[in-house]
Amino acid sequence: MADKILETSSKCEARRAFLTFCSPKTRLLHDPVSDPYEVSGHPNPAGLGEASSFSQKGSWGQSSVLFPLLETYRAADECGRAPYGGAEYGIPLTPEADAVCKKIALLHKGQGAVICSSGLAAIATTVDAFSPKAVLIPDNVYGPMIRFLNRRRIRQIRYPAGASADEFHAVLVRARSEYAKREDLLVYIEAPGSGTFEIPDIDGIIASAKEAELRIVMDNTWASHIRFQPLERGVDIVVQATTKYEGGYGDTPSGVVIAKHLQDLQIIADELRATGNGAVAPTTCARLYHRIDSTEERLNQHADTAGRLIEWFLKQPFVTAVLSPTLETSSYYERFQRYFGKGNSLFSVVFHPGLAAKNIEAFVDELNLFWVAESWGGHLSLVLPVHAKREVTTLPKGYILRFHAGLEDYQDLLRDLNEAAECLQAIDYQRLS
Ligand SMILES: *Cc1c(COP(=O)(O)O)cnc(C)c1O
């Protein structure tokens, strides 16, 4: 432990020294430099934005909701809604949660939405609500979704991460021959998928699933409502981890489910009510409510910075590939253009397979602005190894790191990469290959 603390404090010194040469914008995002041990690893414990003034007007997350008369209560209990917004009981839905749900449903042109305590909870609630026997999932699906399906003993039928319409259809036909009942199967889409960002033929999947009259759920976290509108495209239910871009500063752990059909919305709302998993802190909802408004501006800046970082990585001798559908050289570029048009903060870098892991990890540890952390979508740039497990899709060879380009000045990020990569640039790659 003493070693760890010493290590962290010298790293903090290095970060402080690095920041003195950064632009005011970058300094504002990273100041004060946090010692992860002192702030429990949380970069912005004081919170951000106008969240506090909004939440002071709200419920503060009270459990009991007061009614003037028994009759007022009775009416609220019947429909599950209080006359002041929120539910008749403060656990399933606060007025702040209500406001966020209305906003996000409108943005997706859905019939309504529910909010859950995390993106994963939004996925779990949706799957539980329809309790299928098997789910058709892309091979690059968000990892914890697999863990959830395993725990529920729900069978996973995988289709290739970048499936064509025909490839998906073949998987669906096989699944249908085993599960005759429509309710037994759920079609799940996540695109671009986690870690490696392949894009399947989304329109083809939707057409196939519709023909078979199966319910279609899509995880739209990568795109947010800004880059893709799944309901307009024919998807029935959208899940989005609002922990990521909609919240934008890493302080809104939450997830939303948006339904195209009232009937589905009711089934999902009933599931939440039955399990009591709908309680999301009003402060979180208040932040989210405001931050949603700036999603597009932030996404565009993330995308612009990611593009510049990708350009840099592509020029490095230690890089064999950058995984991003935004690249014209990507096999998914045509689909990317058709569905999303613009990128986001994410890309993965495949390192030269001849490089030792310890060299790559030393590069990561030298970085000052990129923190090692899970999740993404916030103001700070992040990096994390990708341990992708694919069953029906081939993976590139070599160590893979996923980067999230934050809101810092891109020139500062490039300087950080350049300095940290000195150790890698010195290696003779001709000899390695
Ligand atoms: C992060 C993420 C989730 C889960 O969100 P949490 O709020 O972290 O639970 C779901 N899907 C995708 C694609 C994600 O990246």
The ligand as an SDF file (V2000), in Angstrom:
LIG
                    3D

 15 15  0  0  0  0  0  0  0  0999 V2000
  -22.0070    1.0540  -20.7510 C   0  0  0  0  0  0  0  0  0  0  0  0
  -22.9350    0.3210  -21.6020 C   0  0  0  0  0  0  0  0  0  0  0  0
  -24.0900   -0.2640  -21.0740 C   0  0  0  0  0  0  0  0  0  0  0  0
  -24.3930   -0.2980  -19.6040 C   0  0  0  0  0  0  0  0  0  0  0  0
  -24.4780    0.9240  -18.9910 O   0  0  0  0  0  0  0  0  0  0  0  0
  -24.1730    1.0740  -17.4340 P   0  0  0  0  0  0  0  0  0  0  0  0
  -24.8830    2.3260  -17.0660 O   0  0  0  0  0  0  0  0  0  0  0  0
  -22.6980    1.1460  -17.3060 O   0  0  0  0  0  0  0  0  0  0  0  0
  -24.7500   -0.1200  -16.7490 O   0  0  0  0  0  0  0  0  0  0  0  0
  -24.9450   -0.8890  -21.9470 C   0  0  0  0  0  0  0  0  0  0  0  0
  -24.6760   -0.9620  -23.2590 N   0  0  0  0  0  0  0  0  0  0  0  0
  -23.5830   -0.4220  -23.7910 C   0  0  0  0  0  0  0  0  0  0  0  0
  -23.3390   -0.5520  -25.2430 C   0  0  0  0  0  0  0  0  0  0  0  0
  -22.6680    0.2210  -22.9860 C   0  0  0  0  0  0  0  0  0  0  0  0
  -21.5500    0.7190  -23.5070 O   0  0  0  0  0  0  0  0  0  0  0  0
  1  2  1  0
  2  3  1  0
  2 14  2  0
  3  4  1  0
  3 10  2  0
  4  5  1  0
  5  6  1  0
  6  7  2  0
  6  8  1  0
  6  9  1  0
 10 11  1  0
 11 12  2  0
 12 13  1  0
 12 14  1  0
 14 15  1  0
M  END
$$$$
